[in-house]
Amino acid sequence: MILTSKEARELLEIERKNAMDDRWINHCICVGDSAGRLAKALNEKGYNIDVDKAITLGYIHDIGKYNGESRGHVMRGYEYLKNKGYDEEYANICLTHSYLNNDVTCTAGGGPKREDNPFLTDFIEKHEYTIEEKIINLFDLMCTTKISTIDKRLIDLILRKGVFYNTQYHVKETYKLKEYFDNLLGYNLYDLFPEIKNNL
């Protein structure tokens, strides 16, 4: 079953009614709206990006936090969307959004051990990330409840989560991901978000 951005927003608002803390919902909205802006700009450059899907994936990527818990939200979100009958392409964003470079160890905050979740590890290693999924990877790392530079956001993550064995690896891959989109655009993607300067 297809999921639209309008329906995805409705899912978020349903979960907001039950949420003790809705910051994750506002984060998802920021990610989705930012993803839509980049997707539209890429379309204007001639790339075939599904703008509504990019927005939708941004809105739902953290839906697994519906119970107020961050731990386990990746698998919980995947099951949530599957149980509602949505197609794999939507459920998959819950699995992929935190992991760069097809590697479960390339994530903020330490990451799982490969043997802790063989299904997730195998999926991430073998899955061919769509450009829409890569867009969500990027904006998950640029947004809290508002968009900021990667520098500020990575420092925020390090201050909150600490430094781990994989932190340097994750930081390097984050900058590579931004550079990938800068190259597609032909300019610094920060130019699409003039409000960033207000969030420094």
URPEHU-V922693 format. One record per backbone hydrogen bond with DSSP energy under -1.0 kcal/mol. CO is the residue of the C=O (numbers start at 0). NH is the residue of the N-H. E is the energy in kcal/mol with one decimal. If there is no record, write none. Layout:
BEGIN
{{CO;NH;E} {CO;NH;E}}
END
This chain:
BEGIN
{{0;86;-2.5} {3;7;-2.4} {4;8;-2.4} {5;9;-1.7} {6;10;-2.1} {7;11;-2.0} {8;12;-2.3} {9;13;-2.0} {10;14;-2.2} {11;15;-2.1} {12;16;-1.1} {21;25;-1.9} {22;26;-2.4} {23;27;-2.2} {24;28;-2.1} {25;29;-2.1} {26;30;-2.7} {27;31;-2.7} {28;32;-2.8} {29;33;-2.4} {30;34;-2.6} {31;35;-2.1} {32;36;-1.5} {33;37;-2.1} {34;38;-2.8} {35;39;-2.3} {36;40;-1.9} {37;41;-2.4} {38;42;-2.2} {39;43;-2.0} {41;46;-2.3} {42;45;-1.9} {46;48;-1.3} {48;50;-1.1} {49;53;-2.4} {50;54;-2.2} {51;55;-2.8} {52;56;-3.1} {53;57;-1.9} {54;58;-2.2} {55;59;-1.9} {56;60;-1.2} {59;62;-2.2} {61;64;-2.4} {62;65;-1.5} {64;67;-2.6} {69;72;-2.2} {71;75;-2.2} {72;76;-2.5} {73;77;-1.7} {74;78;-2.4} {75;79;-2.3} {76;80;-2.2} {77;81;-2.1} {78;82;-3.0} {79;83;-1.0} {80;85;-2.2} {81;84;-1.6} {86;89;-1.7} {86;90;-1.7} {87;91;-3.3} {90;93;-1.4} {91;94;-1.1} {91;95;-2.3} {92;96;-2.0} {95;98;-1.4} {99;102;-1.1} {102;105;-1.8} {104;106;-1.4} {105;99;-2.4} {112;115;-1.5} {116;120;-2.6} {117;121;-2.6} {118;122;-2.4} {119;123;-2.8} {120;124;-2.1} {121;125;-1.8} {122;126;-2.3} {129;133;-2.1} {130;134;-2.0} {131;135;-1.7} {132;136;-2.4} {133;137;-2.1} {134;138;-2.4} {135;139;-2.4} {138;142;-1.5} {141;147;-2.6} {145;143;-2.2} {148;152;-2.2} {149;153;-3.0} {150;154;-2.1} {151;155;-2.3} {152;156;-2.4} {153;157;-2.5} {154;158;-2.7} {155;159;-2.0} {156;160;-3.1} {157;161;-2.1} {163;166;-1.5} {165;169;-2.6} {166;170;-2.6} {167;171;-2.4} {168;172;-2.2} {169;173;-1.9} {170;174;-2.0} {171;175;-1.9} {172;176;-2.1} {173;177;-2.0} {174;178;-2.3} {175;179;-2.2} {176;180;-1.6} {177;181;-2.7} {178;182;-2.5} {179;183;-1.6} {180;184;-2.5} {181;185;-2.5} {181;186;-1.1} {187;190;-2.4} {188;191;-2.0} {189;192;-1.8} {192;195;-2.3} {193;196;-1.1} {194;197;-1.2} {195;198;-2.0}}
END
